[in-house]
Structures are given as structure tokens and as C-alpha cells.
Amino acid sequence: MKSRQFTNDFDHFEIGSYQDWKFGLIIRDVHRISENEFEIYDTSDGWVGCVVDKKTFLDLTNGLKSLLELNWI
């Protein structure tokens, strides 16, 4: 899903659901774990993930924050 489309559908992203998120050339899996938390999985170079809050997630989808700034584990 393109970032703009993802942002537009954000309010309909149910807690407990997963969606693909295309950011650049890579598709990542996003899991909404609560009203304010999202888990992002990246498999481009192994399997890593991170949990971000709603504001950070929206900043990522709008290009205001870089994925490189996250604490991947």
C-alpha cells in the first residue's frame, strides 16, 4: 500500500490487524497493537521490528521521520 493511501486509511486500521506498508522500494508489515502503538516488521535484511507510538507512525508515513531513526531489534 502506498504511504499516502496508508495514511488515508489510518482511521480504519483496526487494533490487532496487520497491513502491508510500501515505503520506498520495500514492503513492510505493520501491526496495530493498540490505539497508540504500532509494530513495524522489516524483512529486507533479516527480520527486525520496532514499536512506535501513533505520532511517530504518522510522522513516518508523512515523511517527517526516517526509518533509520528507529530502535530496531
DRENTORKOL-3810 file (N, C-alpha, C; in nm, 4 decimals):
REM DRENTORKOL-3810
@n.u->0.0850; n.v->-0.1165; n.w->0.0000; ca.u->0.0000; ca.v->0.0000; ca.w->0.0000; c.u->0.0905; c.v->0.1241; c.w->0.0000
@n.u->0.0573; n.v->0.2192; n.w->-0.0810; ca.u->0.1358; ca.v->0.3423; ca.w->-0.0854; c.u->0.1173; c.v->0.4214; c.w->0.0429
@n.u->0.2208; n.v->0.4983; n.w->0.0804; ca.u->0.2160; ca.v->0.5721; ca.w->0.2073; c.u->0.0962; c.v->0.6652; c.w->0.2157
@n.u->0.0652; n.v->0.7373; n.w->0.1081; ca.u->-0.0493; ca.v->0.8297; ca.w->0.1106; c.u->-0.1784; c.v->0.7521; c.w->0.1337
@n.u->-0.1969; n.v->0.6421; n.w->0.0636; ca.u->-0.3169; ca.v->0.5601; ca.w->0.0814; c.u->-0.3219; c.v->0.5061; c.w->0.2240
@n.u->-0.2068; n.v->0.4628; n.w->0.2743; ca.u->-0.1995; ca.v->0.4103; ca.w->0.4103; c.u->-0.2431; c.v->0.5172; c.w->0.5098
@n.u->-0.1941; n.v->0.6390; n.w->0.4931; ca.u->-0.2306; ca.v->0.7493; ca.w->0.5815; c.u->-0.3796; c.v->0.7782; c.w->0.5728
@n.u->-0.4352; n.v->0.7743; n.w->0.4523; ca.u->-0.5784; ca.v->0.7999; ca.w->0.4351; c.u->-0.6637; c.v->0.6928; c.w->0.5024
@n.u->-0.6164; n.v->0.5683; n.w->0.5043; ca.u->-0.6912; ca.v->0.4580; ca.w->0.5636; c.u->-0.6595; c.v->0.4392; c.w->0.7116
@n.u->-0.5765; n.v->0.5254; n.w->0.7666; ca.u->-0.5266; ca.v->0.5114; ca.w->0.9028; c.u->-0.6384; c.v->0.4947; c.w->1.0047
@n.u->-0.7431; n.v->0.5722; n.w->0.9970; ca.u->-0.8511; ca.v->0.5663; ca.w->1.0948; c.u->-0.9291; c.v->0.4359; c.w->1.0874
@n.u->-0.9171; n.v->0.3637; n.w->0.9764; ca.u->-0.9895; ca.v->0.2375; ca.w->0.9594; c.u->-0.9004; c.v->0.1167; c.w->0.9881
@n.u->-0.7788; n.v->0.1407; n.w->1.0330; ca.u->-0.6821; ca.v->0.0361; ca.w->1.0640; c.u->-0.7141; c.v->-0.0163; c.w->1.2040
@n.u->-0.7793; n.v->-0.1315; n.w->1.2112; ca.u->-0.8293; ca.v->-0.1842; ca.w->1.3378; c.u->-0.7176; c.v->-0.2374; c.w->1.4271
@n.u->-0.7356; n.v->-0.2235; n.w->1.5565; ca.u->-0.6419; ca.v->-0.2790; ca.w->1.6538; c.u->-0.6389; c.v->-0.4303; c.w->1.6362
@n.u->-0.5174; n.v->-0.4863; n.w->1.6323; ca.u->-0.4987; ca.v->-0.6299; ca.w->1.6138; c.u->-0.4808; c.v->-0.6717; c.w->1.4687
@n.u->-0.4972; n.v->-0.5795; n.w->1.3758; ca.u->-0.4846; ca.v->-0.6150; ca.w->1.2343; c.u->-0.3446; c.v->-0.5835; c.w->1.1816
@n.u->-0.3123; n.v->-0.6481; n.w->1.0700; ca.u->-0.1851; ca.v->-0.6283; ca.w->1.0001; c.u->-0.2133; c.v->-0.5697; c.w->0.8634
@n.u->-0.1209; n.v->-0.4865; n.w->0.8149; ca.u->-0.1307; ca.v->-0.4358; ca.w->0.6783; c.u->0.0096; c.v->-0.4253; c.w->0.6213
@n.u->0.0180; n.v->-0.4397; n.w->0.4899; ca.u->0.1435; ca.v->-0.4133; ca.w->0.4204; c.u->0.1588; c.v->-0.2637; c.w->0.4053
@n.u->0.2796; n.v->-0.2151; n.w->0.4191; ca.u->0.3091; ca.v->-0.0728; ca.w->0.4033; c.u->0.4292; c.v->-0.0595; c.w->0.3121
@n.u->0.4091; n.v->-0.0065; n.w->0.1940; ca.u->0.5185; ca.v->0.0134; ca.w->0.0986; c.u->0.5824; c.v->0.1483; c.w->0.1268
@n.u->0.7078; n.v->0.1428; n.w->0.1671; ca.u->0.7844; ca.v->0.2624; ca.w->0.1968; c.u->0.9091; c.v->0.2555; c.w->0.1118
@n.u->0.9209; n.v->0.3435; n.w->0.0132; ca.u->1.0325; ca.v->0.3337; ca.w->-0.0816; c.u->1.0138; c.v->0.2107; c.w->-0.1674
@n.u->1.1169; n.v->0.1284; n.w->-0.1773; ca.u->1.1104; ca.v->0.0082; ca.w->-0.2599; c.u->1.0761; c.v->-0.1164; c.w->-0.1800
@n.u->1.0604; n.v->-0.1041; n.w->-0.0496; ca.u->1.0429; ca.v->-0.2190; ca.w->0.0375; c.u->0.9037; c.v->-0.2183; c.w->0.0997
@n.u->0.8436; n.v->-0.3361; n.w->0.1055; ca.u->0.7137; ca.v->-0.3505; ca.w->0.1716; c.u->0.7387; c.v->-0.4017; c.w->0.3124
@n.u->0.6838; n.v->-0.3340; n.w->0.4097; ca.u->0.6956; ca.v->-0.3730; ca.w->0.5494; c.u->0.5580; c.v->-0.4127; c.w->0.6025
@n.u->0.5572; n.v->-0.4962; n.w->0.7055; ca.u->0.4329; ca.v->-0.5345; ca.w->0.7711; c.u->0.4124; c.v->-0.4441; c.w->0.8918
@n.u->0.2919; n.v->-0.3937; n.w->0.9071; ca.u->0.2576; ca.v->-0.3092; ca.w->1.0208; c.u->0.1430; c.v->-0.3742; c.w->1.0963
@n.u->0.1590; n.v->-0.3837; n.w->1.2264; ca.u->0.0596; ca.v->-0.4429; ca.w->1.3140; c.u->0.0160; c.v->-0.3355; c.w->1.4130
@n.u->-0.1117; n.v->-0.3067; n.w->1.4144; ca.u->-0.1620; ca.v->-0.2096; ca.w->1.5126; c.u->-0.1909; c.v->-0.2856; c.w->1.6410
@n.u->-0.1104; n.v->-0.2599; n.w->1.7442; ca.u->-0.1230; ca.v->-0.3377; ca.w->1.8671; c.u->-0.2095; c.v->-0.2701; c.w->1.9730
@n.u->-0.2342; n.v->-0.1420; n.w->1.9583; ca.u->-0.3247; ca.v->-0.0710; ca.w->2.0493; c.u->-0.3660; c.v->0.0597; c.w->1.9819
@n.u->-0.4438; n.v->0.1387; n.w->2.0508; ca.u->-0.4881; ca.v->0.2675; ca.w->1.9962; c.u->-0.3691; c.v->0.3573; c.w->1.9650
@n.u->-0.2608; n.v->0.3442; n.w->2.0426; ca.u->-0.1484; ca.v->0.4353; ca.w->2.0285; c.u->-0.0162; c.v->0.3667; c.w->1.9912
@n.u->-0.0159; n.v->0.2355; n.w->1.9640; ca.u->0.1096; ca.v->0.1663; ca.w->1.9343; c.u->0.1002; c.v->0.0815; c.w->1.8081
@n.u->0.2103; n.v->0.0872; n.w->1.7325; ca.u->0.2221; ca.v->0.0107; ca.w->1.6093; c.u->0.3543; c.v->-0.0645; c.w->1.6102
@n.u->0.3515; n.v->-0.1863; n.w->1.5611; ca.u->0.4732; ca.v->-0.2646; ca.w->1.5477; c.u->0.5031; c.v->-0.2751; c.w->1.3987
@n.u->0.6258; n.v->-0.2417; n.w->1.3613; ca.u->0.6674; ca.v->-0.2449; ca.w->1.2216; c.u->0.7692; c.v->-0.3565; c.w->1.2062
@n.u->0.7492; n.v->-0.4446; n.w->1.1070; ca.u->0.8421; ca.v->-0.5520; ca.w->1.0773; c.u->0.9077; c.v->-0.5256; c.w->0.9421
@n.u->1.0386; n.v->-0.5416; n.w->0.9381; ca.u->1.1156; ca.v->-0.5213; ca.w->0.8152; c.u->1.1933; c.v->-0.6493; c.w->0.7875
@n.u->1.1765; n.v->-0.7044; n.w->0.6692; ca.u->1.2462; ca.v->-0.8274; ca.w->0.6325; c.u->1.3432; c.v->-0.8057; c.w->0.5172
@n.u->1.3813; n.v->-0.6815; n.w->0.4914; ca.u->1.4704; ca.v->-0.6528; ca.w->0.3787; c.u->1.6118; c.v->-0.7039; c.w->0.4017
@n.u->1.6537; n.v->-0.7165; n.w->0.5276; ca.u->1.7878; ca.v->-0.7654; ca.w->0.5595; c.u->1.7793; c.v->-0.8470; c.w->0.6881
@n.u->1.7046; n.v->-0.9556; n.w->0.6831; ca.u->1.6764; ca.v->-1.0335; ca.w->0.8027; c.u->1.5388; c.v->-0.9971; c.w->0.8532
@n.u->1.5119; n.v->-1.0286; n.w->0.9788; ca.u->1.3816; ca.v->-0.9995; ca.w->1.0370; c.u->1.4023; c.v->-0.9082; c.w->1.1567
@n.u->1.3616; n.v->-0.7832; n.w->1.1454; ca.u->1.3726; ca.v->-0.6885; ca.w->1.2557; c.u->1.2374; c.v->-0.6211; c.w->1.2762
@n.u->1.2185; n.v->-0.5668; n.w->1.3937; ca.u->1.0938; ca.v->-0.4985; ca.w->1.4233; c.u->1.1152; c.v->-0.3875; c.w->1.5240
@n.u->1.0159; n.v->-0.3032; n.w->1.5351; ca.u->1.0185; ca.v->-0.1975; ca.w->1.6357; c.u->0.8748; c.v->-0.1568; c.w->1.6662
@n.u->0.8581; n.v->-0.0991; n.w->1.7836; ca.u->0.7273; ca.v->-0.0487; ca.w->1.8259; c.u->0.7370; c.v->0.1029; c.w->1.8297
@n.u->0.6386; n.v->0.1688; n.w->1.7686; ca.u->0.6352; ca.v->0.3153; ca.w->1.7674; c.u->0.4987; c.v->0.3622; c.w->1.8133
@n.u->0.4939; n.v->0.4852; n.w->1.8626; ca.u->0.3657; ca.v->0.5422; ca.w->1.9023; c.u->0.2958; c.v->0.6019; c.w->1.7791
@n.u->0.1729; n.v->0.6446; n.w->1.7988; ca.u->0.0898; ca.v->0.6949; ca.w->1.6886; c.u->0.1523; c.v->0.8169; c.w->1.6202
@n.u->0.2064; n.v->0.9098; n.w->1.6979; ca.u->0.2663; ca.v->1.0296; ca.w->1.6392; c.u->0.3865; c.v->0.9932; c.w->1.5535
@n.u->0.4731; n.v->0.9061; n.w->1.6046; ca.u->0.5901; ca.v->0.8644; ca.w->1.5280; c.u->0.5475; c.v->0.7932; c.w->1.4003
@n.u->0.4460; n.v->0.7072; n.w->1.4109; ca.u->0.3976; ca.v->0.6352; ca.w->1.2937; c.u->0.3454; c.v->0.7316; c.w->1.1873
@n.u->0.2689; n.v->0.8297; n.w->1.2294; ca.u->0.2178; ca.v->0.9281; ca.w->1.1336; c.u->0.3319; c.v->1.0104; c.w->1.0735
@n.u->0.4327; n.v->1.0448; n.w->1.1550; ca.u->0.5496; ca.v->1.1166; ca.w->1.1028; c.u->0.6227; c.v->1.0323; c.w->0.9987
@n.u->0.6314; n.v->0.9016; n.w->1.0203; ca.u->0.6948; ca.v->0.8125; ca.w->0.9228; c.u->0.6170; c.v->0.8093; c.w->0.7917
@n.u->0.4856; n.v->0.7936; n.w->0.8014; ca.u->0.4045; ca.v->0.7830; ca.w->0.6801; c.u->0.3985; c.v->0.9145; c.w->0.6029
@n.u->0.4200; n.v->1.0254; n.w->0.6712; ca.u->0.4181; ca.v->1.1560; ca.w->0.6045; c.u->0.5578; c.v->1.2052; c.w->0.5658
@n.u->0.6603; n.v->1.1237; n.w->0.5895; ca.u->0.7964; ca.v->1.1597; ca.w->0.5504; c.u->0.8648; c.v->1.2591; c.w->0.6432
@n.u->0.8116; n.v->1.2791; n.w->0.7628; ca.u->0.8709; ca.v->1.3730; ca.w->0.8572; c.u->0.9758; c.v->1.3074; c.w->0.9465
@n.u->0.9803; n.v->1.1756; n.w->0.9462; ca.u->1.0755; ca.v->1.0997; ca.w->1.0265; c.u->1.1274; c.v->0.9856; c.w->0.9402
@n.u->1.2519; n.v->0.9488; n.w->0.9617; ca.u->1.3160; ca.v->0.8426; ca.w->0.8856; c.u->1.3094; c.v->0.7106; c.w->0.9605
@n.u->1.2961; n.v->0.6017; n.w->0.8860; ca.u->1.3010; ca.v->0.4687; ca.w->0.9458; c.u->1.4359; c.v->0.4414; c.w->1.0099
@n.u->1.5389; n.v->0.5103; n.w->0.9657; ca.u->1.6735; ca.v->0.4933; ca.w->1.0203; c.u->1.6832; c.v->0.5457; c.w->1.1639
@n.u->1.5895; n.v->0.6286; n.w->1.2055; ca.u->1.5906; ca.v->0.6861; ca.w->1.3400; c.u->1.5283; c.v->0.5937; c.w->1.4448
@n.u->1.4704; n.v->0.4819; n.w->1.4010; ca.u->1.4001; ca.v->0.3931; ca.w->1.4928; c.u->1.4953; c.v->0.2971; c.w->1.5613
@n.u->1.4508; n.v->0.2440; n.w->1.6749; ca.u->1.5284; ca.v->0.1465; ca.w->1.7510; c.u->1.4862; c.v->0.0057; c.w->1.7099
@n.u->1.5460; n.v->-0.0463; n.w->1.6031; ca.u->1.5123; ca.v->-0.1785; ca.w->1.5507; c.u->1.5742; c.v->-0.2868; c.w->1.6379
@n.u->1.4990; n.v->-0.3935; n.w->1.6637; ca.u->1.5525; ca.v->-0.5069; ca.w->1.7375; c.u->1.5207; c.v->-0.6373; c.w->1.6665
END
